[in-house]
Amino acid sequence: MILAFHDLVHITKQAEQREKAIEYWFQSLKLAQETNIAEGIFHTAGTLGRNFLQTGQQEQGRHLLELSISVEKQAGFPGVDALENLLLHSS
């Protein structure tokens, strides 16, 4: 189900429906958190965080990147350095 939301996000983003894409990302993140699927939380929070930073929404972007990094470290996923670097340079 999380992957289905993620696919919907990419479709709506390509159709330039940013608000709808963000809504689907948050639904995906909520589902990942409710089911405690670390990979879903990591990917979705990281993607949302990067998107918010790109649109100048620093506070929300940083919060989501911090969530993604935290989950990433706990689960032992590779790539934490890239997200920490992005977070560091978002100030």
C-alpha positions in Angstrom: 0.0 0.0 0.0 2.8 2.4 0.8 4.4 1.8 -2.6 1.0 2.5 -4.2 0.9 5.9 -2.5 4.4 6.5 -3.6 3.5 5.7 -7.2 0.5 8.1 -7.0 2.9 10.8 -5.8 5.1 10.4 -8.8 2.1 10.5 -11.2 0.6 13.5 -9.6 3.9 15.3 -9.4 4.5 14.7 -13.1 1.1 16.2 -13.7 2.2 19.2 -11.8 -0.3 18.7 -9.0 2.1 19.4 -6.2 -0.5 19.8 -3.4 -2.1 16.4 -4.3 1.4 14.8 -4.4 2.2 16.1 -0.9 -1.1 14.8 0.3 -0.3 11.3 -1.0 3.2 11.5 0.5 1.8 12.3 3.9 -0.7 9.5 3.6 2.2 7.2 2.7 4.2 8.4 5.7 1.3 8.0 8.1 0.7 4.4 6.9 4.4 3.6 7.2 4.5 5.0 10.8 1.3 3.2 11.8 2.6 -0.1 10.5 6.2 0.7 11.7 7.8 0.1 8.3 11.2 1.7 8.7 12.0 1.7 5.0 8.7 3.4 4.2 9.3 6.1 6.9 12.9 6.6 5.7 12.1 7.0 2.0 8.9 9.0 2.4 10.1 11.4 5.1 13.4 11.9 3.2 11.6 12.6 -0.1 9.1 15.0 1.5 11.9 16.7 3.4 14.0 17.3 0.3 10.9 18.6 -1.6 10.0 21.0 1.2 13.6 22.3 1.3 13.6 22.8 -2.5 10.4 25.0 -2.1 11.8 27.1 0.7 9.8 25.4 3.5 12.9 25.0 5.7 11.4 24.2 9.0 9.1 21.4 7.7 11.8 20.1 5.4 14.4 19.9 8.3 11.9 18.2 10.6 11.2 15.5 8.0 14.9 15.0 7.2 15.6 14.6 10.9 12.9 11.9 11.1 14.3 10.1 8.1 17.9 10.2 9.4 16.7 8.9 12.8 14.9 6.0 11.3 17.8 5.4 8.9 20.3 5.2 11.7 18.1 2.9 13.8 17.5 0.5 10.9 21.1 0.7 9.6 20.2 1.8 6.1 23.0 3.1 4.0 23.1 6.7 2.8 22.7 8.6 6.1 25.7 10.8 5.2 23.8 12.2 2.2 20.8 13.2 4.2 22.9 14.6 7.0 24.8 16.7 4.5 21.6 18.0 3.0 20.3 18.8 6.5 23.6 20.6 7.4 23.4 22.8 4.3 19.8 23.7 4.6 20.3 26.2 7.4 
